[in-house]
Amino acid sequence: MPIYAYKCAACGHAEDVMQKMSAVALTVCPHCGKDSFSKQLTAAGFQLKGNGYYATDFKGGSPAKKEESAPAAACGSGACPACT
């Protein structure tokens, strides 16, 4: 269940409430009893879990350098199967 942040416009009381997404929003302040309690817009926090997510992904920095392949063996050296 998500946690919603509420704040009263009359007295300034703030509270986090865990409720279902389908539940009706609260309007009465539990502190002062006035009908001025409303949901606040907050940033969602989340964490990626499971296979395929790593703590080092998307951290920035320079991209990894590709290793250069070894130069091809010269023909006639005996290293190539076609030359032997």
FENCORMO-V402150 format. One record per pair of residues at least 24 apart in sequence whose ideal C-beta (glycine too) atoms are under 6 Angstrom apart, sorted by the first residue. I is the first residue (numbers start at 1). J is the second residue. D is the distance in Angstrom with one decimal. If there is no record, write none. Layout:
i=I j=J d=D
i=I j=J d=D
//
This chain:
i=4 j=39 d=5.5
i=5 j=40 d=4.3
i=5 j=42 d=5.0
i=6 j=37 d=5.5
i=6 j=39 d=5.9
i=7 j=40 d=5.2
i=8 j=36 d=5.5
i=8 j=37 d=5.1
i=9 j=36 d=4.2
i=10 j=34 d=4.4
i=10 j=36 d=4.4
//
